[in-house]
């Protein structure tokens, strides 16, 4: 099956794969291949008739996946918001489990040429798929000060968003902001106080990455498709890395696992219509040992739900609003 990239440690590996309750003959989806740590672990538990379909929007991740020689495995270059289309194209109806490890991967962060990190200078790109969409530099070059302020405040939860947005607009009037080092310097000059142990550019870079890649919208589009495609008894496991992602996942899973009938109806519990999901256990966090070995695991949260036999109607999600990641 090949060996995983030693520089990339998959977060909550054992917990996430165990949460899928893998059947040896089942069909599973790894919605974010990355460098394949989770995929290899899933394949290790599948039998000869099992099947794993992986998706990734990053061409580098797809290239890495093509080196995984296993007849049970298939990689597709696509964002997970296209899950339904991908499965339909492969002739797959229902699956027994889906794992989504959200956010940016370690190889993306560590490659200065991708522009995700302020720790090394590189082009200010930030696109998970560099063949599509607008780079962070191009967006900053044309966005209004209000749009920049709203993005940094909303997606980065940055309390100095107003000052940072003004500083960016003033700086770009002098010269285009095309490099990560430039942007980090502009933000550092605009932020008067700093959080202990956190670079002042952290929240701004997070916000721009989320915006450029439409990360929250992608998750909001993927989750209903995943629920619809899960077979009864199938498991959905989602690992999130910041509060906006986790809030979105939590609200979707909760909305699909609760009945919405008045509590005083004179109906026996066994006669009530069943919700399409059942929450499987409590949210899990990485252990102290894993965090020590992989600091990125510190912010990870794993949530798991199991599909019931009840019908799923996307109108169940209406009550959480069009942007359920908002507080």
N, C-alpha and C positions, 0 to 999 in steps of 0.2 A: 504493500500500500504506500510505500515511500515513507520518508521521515519528515516530521514537522520542522518548520523554520526555528532553529534554536533561539533566535532573537525575539520570537513572538510566543508569549505564554498565553494560551487561552484562559479566560477568566471563568471561575466557577465551573471548571470542566466536569469534574465528577458529579457535582450536584445537578448540573443542567442535563447531562446525559441520563443520569438516574431518574430525573423527573419525567423524562419521556416514556419511561416504562416500556422499553423497546421490545417488540415482538420480533423474533428472528426472521419471520417471513413478511414483515411489514414494509410499507413504503413511507419514507420519511423525507422531510425537507429541511435543509440547512439554508435559511434565507440570507445568510451573510457568511460566505465561505471564508473570507479573510485570508489566512494562510493555512486553513484546513485543520486546526487542532480539534475542533468539535466534530468535524466531518469524519476524521480518522477514528475518533473514539466511537462514533455511531457505527461506522463500518465494522469496527472490531466486535460489535455486539450483534450484528446482523448475520443471518445464515446465508447459504448459497442462493436462496430465492428472494432474499431481501433486496431492497432498492433504496438508494439515496439520491435525491436531486438537490443540487446546490445552486444558489444564485449569488451573483455579486455584480455590482455596477462598476467596479474598479477593474480596468483591463489588466493591471498587474496581478491582481488576485486571480483573475480568470486564467492568465498564463501559468501561474503557479499551480492551479487546480488541474490543468491539462497534463501535468506531470504525474498525476495520481492515477496510475494504471490499475483500474479495478472495473471489471465488467458490470458491477452492480451500481456504479457511480456515473452521474451525468452532471456536468457543469453548464450553466447557461449565463451568458452575459446579459444581465437585466437587473434593474432595480426591483426590490421586493414589492413595490407597489403594483408590479405587473405579474404578481404570483398567479392569479387566475388564468391569464393569457398563456403563461409559460406552461402550466400544468395541462391546460386544454391542448396546447400544441404538441405535448408529449403523449397525449392520449391517457392522461391520468385523471381519474375521477376524484376519489377520496383518498386521503392519506391517514396514516396512523399517528403521525406526530410532526410537529414543526418547531424548530428552534430558531430564534432570532436574537443575535448578539448585536445590539444596536450601537450606534456611534462610530467613532473613528478607530481604526486599528493601529497597533503599535508600528508596523512598517510604514504606514502613511505618515504618522507623527515624526518618525525618525528620519525620513527622507526629506532633506531640506529643499529639494527641487519641487516638492509637492506644495510647499507653502502653508502647511497646517500649523507649524510651531513657531513661536517667537524665540526659541532657544538657539536657533541657527539661522543665518541669513539665507534667503532664497526668494524666488519669485512669489508674489502674493497671489497664489492661485486658489487653493483650498478645495477644488472640485474633486469629488471622489471618482468621477468619470470625466477626465480631462477632454474627452471628445464631445461633450455636450455642455450646454449651458454657458453661463457668464462667470468669469473668474471674480474673486473678491476684489482685485485691483480694478477691474472694469466696472464693477458695481459701485465701488467707492468714488470712482471718477465722475459718475453721473447722478448719483443719489442726492437728494436734497438734504439739508441739515436735519430737517424734521424726520425724514425717513431713516437717516443714520441713527438719530437719537432713539427712535422707536425700536429699531432693530437691536441696538446694544442694550437698551433698557428691558425690552421684552424677551429676547432670546438669551441675553447674557445676565439678566437680572442684576445689572450694573447700576449702582446708585449714583455714579458720576457720569451717566450717559449724556446728559446735557453738555457738560464741560468737554467730554471727549469728542462729541459730534462737532462742536464748534472748533475745537483744536484741529480736527481732521479737515474741515472745510477751509480753515485758515492756511493749513500746511499745504493742501493741494493747490491753493491759489499761487503758491510760490514755486512748487514743482510737483509733478505727478507722484503719487504714492504707489510705487510698483514693487517694493521689496518688503519682506516681513520685518527686517531690521528698522526700516523707516517707520512703519506703523507702530511698532513696539515703542520706539522713542517718542513718538507723538503722544501716545497714550500715557507713558510714564511721566511726561512733562505736565499732562493735564490732571492727573490724579494726585491730590494733595496728601491723602493718607493711604496707607497700604495695609492689607491684611497680612498678618503674620504668616510667613512661609509661602506666600502666594505672589507671583509676579503681577504687577498692576495691569498687564496686558491680557491676563488669563481670560477674563470674562468677555472682553472685546473680541478676542480671537474665537472663542467658543460661539459667540453670537453670529459672527460673520460666516463661520463654517456651517452652522445650522441653517442660516438664511440661504447661502449659496447652493447648498445641497437639498434644500426643502426637507430637512430631516424629519421634522414633526409631521408635516403633511404626508410624507412617505409612510410613516408608521400608521397614521390615521387611515390611510387608504389600504394598507396591508392587513391590518387586524381583522376587519370584517371578511375579507377574502379568505384568510386563514381559518376563521371560525366556520365559514360556509364549507370549506374543503375538508375539514376534519371529520373522520368517520366516528360514529358513536364509540366512546371509550378512548378516542384519540386525545393526545396531550398537546397543549400549546405552552411552550416555555420561552419567556422573553427576559433578556438581560438588558437592563438600562443603566446609564452612567451619569445622568444628571436629573435634577428634580422635575424638569419639564417633561422629559421622556417618561419618567416613572409615574408622574401624575396622569399622563395620557393613558398609559397601559392600565394602571389601576382603575381608572374610571370606566374604560371600555369593558374590562373583565367584570367589574362589579355590575355594570348596567346589564350585562348578558347573563348574570348568575343570580339575579334577584327577581322574585315575582313582584308584580306591580298591582296586585289586587288588595282591596281594603282588608285590614286584619280582622274586622268584625263580621265578615261574610260567614253565614252558617253552612260552611262546606268543610268536610273532613279533609285533612291535609293530603291524604293520598289521592283525593279527587281533584286537587288543584293542578292546573297546567304546569308542566315542568319548564324551567329555564333552560336555554340551550347550553349553558356552561355551568360547571361546578368548580369553585375555587379549590385547588388541591394544596392544602397546607398553607403555612404562613410564608410571607416574603422572606427570602434568604439573603444573607450577606456573606461576604468572604470571611474566612477565618483569619485570626491574627497571623498564623503561619503563612497563609497565602499572600496576605498583604505585605508581609516582610519580604517574601520572595518576588512579589510583583506589585509594586505600589499602585499601579493603575487599578487594581482590584478594590481599592479602598472605597470607591464611590459606586461600586456595582450592586445592583439589586436584581434578584431573580424572582419572577412571579410566574406561577404555573396554574393552568386551568385545564379541566377535562371536559370533553364534549359529551353531552347527554344525547339521548335520542330525540329530543324535542326540536321542533322547527326553529330556524333562526330567521328573524325578520330585521333588516337593517333599521327599521323605524324604532327599534329598541334603543338605538343610539341617539335618537333625536333629543332626548332630555339632557344630554351632556354638552350640547351646544356645538357650533361649528369649529371652535378652537378649544378642545377640552384640556389642553395643556395649560391654559390660563388659570391663575389662582382665583 
